[in-house]
Amino acid sequence: MTAWLLALLAGALFAAVQYGRLVRREGAGVLPLALLRLAAIALLVALLMDARVGPDRLPAPLVALDASESWTRGDTTRWPRAVADARRRGGDSLLVFGDSVRLAPEELLPADAADR
C-alpha cells in the first residue's frame, strides 16, 4: 500500500511541475492532460517499486510427482513416502507425470511405462 501511495505522490508532483503553470494559464482544458501524466508516472513508479496488486499471500505450491514404474524397483518404501510428502507439500491438487500429466487420483500407484 505504501508503494502505491508513493507512486501517486510522485505522479502528482511530476504532473504539478510540468503542468502547474499551464493549468493556471490555460484553464481546465489542460487538466485531463495533467491527470493522464499523473497516472502514467504513478504507474511507472509503481512498476519500478514492484508494487503489489492484490492480497499479500503466496499462491499454493504446484507439486508434481513422477509416477513411472521405476519406483517399484529396489526399495518399495520410497513410493509411499514420496506420495505422502508430495501430498503434504502440495496445495489443493497434486500432479503426476509419466506417460502423461494428470491430476493424481486418490489411489496412486507408479504404473506409467515411461516418464516424459
BELUR-V611657 format. One record per pair of residues at least 6 apart in sequence whose C-alpha atoms are under 7 Angstrom apart, sorted by the first residue. I is the first residue (numbers start at 1). J is the second residue. If there is no record, write none. Layout:
((I;J) (I;J))
This chain:
((3;46) (3;49) (3;51) (4;46) (4;51) (7;42) (7;43) (7;45) (7;46) (8;42) (10;42) (11;38) (11;39) (11;41) (11;42) (12;38) (14;38) (15;34) (15;37) (15;38) (19;34) (23;30) (23;31) (60;91) (61;90) (61;91) (62;90) (62;91) (63;86) (63;90) (63;94) (63;95) (64;94) (64;95) (64;96) (64;97) (65;95) (65;96) (65;97) (66;96) (66;97) (66;98) (66;115) (67;96) (67;97) (67;98) (67;110) (67;111) (67;112) (68;98) (68;110) (68;111) (68;112) (68;113) (68;114) (68;115) (69;110) (69;111) (69;112) (69;113) (71;79) (71;110) (87;94) (93;103) (94;103) (94;104) (95;101) (95;102) (95;103) (95;104) (96;102) (96;103) (96;104) (97;115) (98;112) (98;114) (98;115) (98;116) (99;112) (99;113) (99;114) (99;115) (99;116))
